[in-house]
């Protein structure tokens, strides 16, 4: 199977049991994305003279946060697939549906010794050590993701944004191995090394990696901003559930299936905001994904919701629900992988994927971009501003 058509992140979590099972629906969803031609169109329909619908980009799943680079806006999502937003046409341009000319040495291999190139859910920032480079973290998942075995590494870019080349890190950053044979569903298992979100804190010049899915929850580990690896390490780091180098910042309540993933941190003027996804993706408009949020005055937490509950003890303020009720629009199902983008004027935008009710049950994922504001210290959708305007 070619790089362009390899299934990625072909997994699904069971909402009833929390069991990691074969991700057949996720595979169907993402294969559908790879088989359809890339779409660059946007919806610019205004509901009235003061309110706008979100910008929509079809064929996107597991998007990372948008990032400014070379005067344009860059986006990466699972596969790995990349786009740029062209100001001249006020639309998205599809760039590529593969990442490397040669797979990294730390990738997993198939039975014939070939790299799997099973890359999921990228997260991109401008490299702290060189503002001419993009720094993209992504997971590389083993052949049997049901075991919870995965690695997160990074790539650095070179060249013009419209034709980037990517160089992989010489080693992976973190991995989950469950080497002691733990049940991969156990909250004592290694934090599952998928869904990375890389964050550089310009206030402190510290760099952090947020990641995790189900198992033991969402973890935050500090990185070396000069190398991209775990602080004090040179790559190849295993993080366990009780590792002193990492902080568990979010988890579902004890006794519940730990259906939580796709975390992201945004630094506001007063608080750090931790966005997470609860429940299950990748089932089209029947997906139960919903976006939760908490806030803290310290990046390592603890994060609290509006009821005073800690996110690492099951808390999480509902931000966008699974069926479009909070958006007052039944088109938006199973929103996930939130990201916040700030443009040159300081205007904030929220991006996330969703399953489109307008496409019916077979919706395979689209990106929505909304205006974003804060009220009483909590994020809200702002329909009076529109991305690209």
Steps between C-alpha positions, in 0.01 A plus 500: 500500500639842411581774748204694366252221570632334815235493774600701802373511848270209421359465846185549700441511872190341649288751693330225697804314623794728430669202331754567229367307203581481133440846364306389192269802493790739540677321216190530280471867583861583422526279192195686370687824548799369306289372213313823445667785311627775731249781527613856552163673506367698792149588606462875534128515567393772743187445703443875508704818468672446835531122539700253295502128450839333560750440226476132398777289345386154393712187529678576829539277806707541818618853414778668691491867586545745212831688494632810319805441282652700215207740507243221449306259720603134518287204607584131544267211577510121514653307209721728527325748268586870475330818376575871475252787503558737208408860571490575129216256438360496855493121489693191607752337268578133545877442521585135557367172637829354619773615736838342427693394194668250732334376818669567834720225642281484812182414310347158561543236230268251338570128465718565196712758677342798326406810704130516585477879453186489713510867598218667691383835631786749438559818700711782358671814632777726375828347621629688808857468374431625143199708397558392138408142593175332593516235771238226466441230763304190403442149623619184327280210606592132508333236286274402790380821660277297732812438708543872566847496344593822321767767464500876456777668303540821306601638162652833397416677176707671236413686182210708383168439672339389174761225456640403840748222566497324838792349691412254779652514846788259549311324780148500639411734787272282713352154469244278666603135518312332785818297531390341827195357330239729656149488369505787244166612642639530851552845648840368607602447136741735325335819372410403142747691280255648250325835447801724572453873549824697516498834681769766532436742785636838390451634854749254650686372190400150605381232259252226580348189348142410584378156394304190591187305421286286730727271713644716781380837365653820362861577592723806476878468473756779468719509190839653435430801275844463339463134400128412504556195723389441859690740726822335614471219243636451150209300359359153537312571824235271643250677725309288752179590683693589818799664328634800694580679172136521399181640658157345452283805429168346391310175543142379524360428845606181674275209413411640155650389169791740451374628165712814475751615235586773243618749763627851425629793709444868427661778704269795562572827682402360841473122465630199319204321339502123460264364233428127487267266317270266684341184360528343152588626153500353152142381467380774267208701630447238772834593658471606863816713516446823695747773596563582866713774654660597829737775606797553729742774599789253454569295190544180701167558670295407677233597245147571625164523328231757579366280782837485673567139396855407403543366150730225627212380719229493235419869464449682172274790400298411189608729216357337184266205534474192276188595304522872427271621778756743646560632148126509427568309180435128450754493219788468749546153648788353702727809515862428585866606503452862600767756414527877548655735244582869548539713188721807454230728641465290813164353397441148628355206309405148603555204269370145544389207291139380489275259316267684268129437542451647153695203361299237685624196690805451278660832591873436528614824660525872428671799660306792646656837585306739723568833660595458866451725801497466878215589734544492876832328443362216285521443122193568285436488126492851346291505182567869433849432362609274220832341415667644191292815492 
